[in-house]
Amino acid sequence: MSHPVVVRHALGSYPVYIEPGALVRLEDMVNEHLPGRRVVMIADARVHQLYRTGRLGAEPWESETLTFEPGERSKTREAWGRLTDEMVERGLGRDCGLIALGGGVTGDLAGFVAATYMRGVPYLQVPTTLLAMLDASVGGKTGVNTPRGKNLVGAFHPPAAVIADPRTLHTLQEREYRGGLSEAVKHGLIADEAYFAWIEANAAALTRRDPATLSYLIRRSVEIKGVVVADDERESGRRAILNAGHTVAHALEQVSGYELLHGEAVALGLIVESQLAEELGVAAPGLRSRVIRLLTSLGLPTQPPFTVQPEALIGTMATDKKNREGRIHFALVARVGEIYRANGWTTPVPVATVQAVLKVLCEGKPSL
């Protein structure tokens, strides 16, 4: 295995292994990081079928498995309840461990099971989507959605290790693969101008899934996110910058009935929030245009593929976790690679300004 990225947290640290073929060593990784435990894998039914038939690039390691229906609609308290009930019925105690095999939904849901079962058991994150590898599997956030919004019920529970095998990405449909690239764009936008420029220069290689380019993308994003979450594990300060684009994104996902993929919604959110920064004088003109050009070159959407009213999005944003004193807050970018900070890591924006910019997104064209 190549040298892992180490992510630190309050109780210690965990390694993030990024290596083609890493899934072949899953049993060894379980023995190393969950020694002596009765281990259960949690995966959505589609990913488990791919793993069981060897289509993820590795002969499956036989373990007890719990599955659920694929998709964001399964990330609920009901699914959490069913999974934990099944664990109780199987006689699993505090000496068990879990494997979360799959994308961001699996990582969030299985991680929340791990965080709450018997008041907490250790688990491994084994992401199989690009979005999960470079973002969702790192940082220890777990949770489920409610009818009022995304991730409103959850816990911080760092994994024992993350095992990312880029070879599994060949199973992703094009739309899902490209959606993952939006989180990498976000990382460059909020924290590393050189990385953002590297993505611009390597967009063609990324869209054709060049292995070496992809491995660097995942590693650099994990490094950036690892530094941010180590600095603010519980999201009381700097970690809020990782929500750039997400205030709008979560609202778009919810009003679409989760037909819009998370990565697609993040791309649209980055456009809106870049324009908000320009409208408020937080960022110089040109930020939004540069973001749109990069997202376009990566094959990501720059307009919603469905009709939506700004008022519906604003109503949904009212439950965002960053909000304070009834005001909608955004993690706004001052320039590529730097977040805007006036009175903290997020900025309240007047509803009228938000509504005007959302109208451009929903009704206009993404002019450069």
Secondary structure, 3 states (H helix, E strand, C coil): CCCCEEEEECCEEEEEEECCCHHHHHHHHHHHHCCCCEEEEEEEHHHHHHHHCCCCCCCCCCCEEEEECCCHHHCEHHHHHHHHHHHHHCCCCCCEEEEEEECHHHHHHHHHHHHHHHHCCCEEEEECCHHHHHHHCCCCEEEEEECCEEEEEEEECCCCEEEECHHHHHHCCHHHHHHHHHHHHHHHHHHCHHHHHHHHHCHHHHHCCCHHHHHHHHHHHHHHHHHHHHHCCCCCCHHHHHHCCHHHHHHHHHHCCCCCCHHHHHHHHHHHHHHHHHHCCCCCCCHHHHHHHHHHHCCCCCCCCCCCCHHHHHHHHCCCCCCECCECEECCEEECCEECCCCCCCEECCHHHHHHHHHHHHHCCCCC
